[in-house]
């Protein structure tokens, strides 16, 4: 067992119910445009040993549109059901606790706090 594993972890799946191709992300990441990175995404699993780790899903690319905030371990079987069938356009994952006001500021400006790798 490796003791230097990086959290949080995000597993993205091409199909619903955690099936199909699997893509793994670790650490404080911000994925600016999921449509550019993947042809389709159907489900996800987010894991962190910290209860206040945050996953933010946005309805549009570049952290725009409506958003949903999740704390701690989260499993979503069908991403297309989140925003009225549009799917997820971008996301932020971090081991820290992002508040709703911080997320609104990110959505308004497109700027993230220090310590994120933006893809």
N, C-alpha and C positions, 0 to 999 in steps of 0.2 A: 504494500500500500504506500502510495506517495503522500508525504506530509505537506508538500508545497503546492497542493492543488489550488487553483484560482477560482474564487467565487465572486459574484453569482454565476450560475451556468444557465444558459438558454439553449434548449433543443427545439429547433424549428423543423417541421415535417411538411413535405409537399402535399400530403393528403390529410383528410380528416381522420380523427381517432388515432393519431400518432402512427400513421402508416406512410409508406413511400420513402422517398429520400429524406435523410436526416442531416441537418446542418447544426454545428455546435459553435456557440459563442461563449466566451468567458470574460469576466472582469467588468469594469465600467465601460460600457460601449453604447454608442448611439448610431443606429442604422438609419441613415437619412432617407433612403429611397429603396424600399423593399422590392418594388416592381423591377428596378434595374438589377438588383442582386439575384432575384429568383423569379423564375417564370410563374410560379404559383406557390402559395403556402396555404395549408389546410388546418394545421393545429400546432400547438406549442406546449412545452413543459418548461417551467422556470423554477430553479432550485437555488436556495441559499440557506445556510445554517442560521443566518440572522433573520429574525422575524420582521425587522423594519426594512429589509432589502426591498427595492422598488423596481417595478416593471411598469412602464408607461407605454400604452399603445395609442397611436394617433390614426385618425381616419385618412389623412393625406400625407404625402411626402413632405420632407423638410420640417417635421414636427408641427404641422398645421392641422386645422380642422378640429373635430371633436376628439376628446381623449378619454381614456379610462386608466385609472391608477390601481395597481395591484400591489399588495404587500406580502412578502414572504413567499413560500412555495405556492405556485399557481399552475394549474393545468387547464388548458382551453382546448376542447375537442373539435370545435368548429369556428375558425377565425372569421369566416364569411358571415356569421350570424351577429357579429359584434356591432357593426355600423350600418345596419340596413342592407346587407348584402354586398357592400363595397369592399370588405376586407380591410386589412391593416396597411397603411401607407408608409409608416415609419415607427420607430420605437426607441426607447431609452431603457437601459438596464443598469442598475447600480446597487452596491451593497449598502449604500447610505439611504436615509429617509428623505425623499424629495416631497416637499409639501405641495398642496394644490396651488398655492400662490407662486411657488417656484416653477411649477409646470406651466402655468398660464404665462409667466414671463418668458420661458423658453419658447412657447408657442408664438408669442407676440414678436419676439426678436430673432428667433432662430439661433441664439447663442446659448451654449451650455456652460455650467460651472466648470472650473478647472478640474483636471484629472480624468477626462473622458477621451477615449479614442473614438473619433467620428469616422464612420465608414460610409 
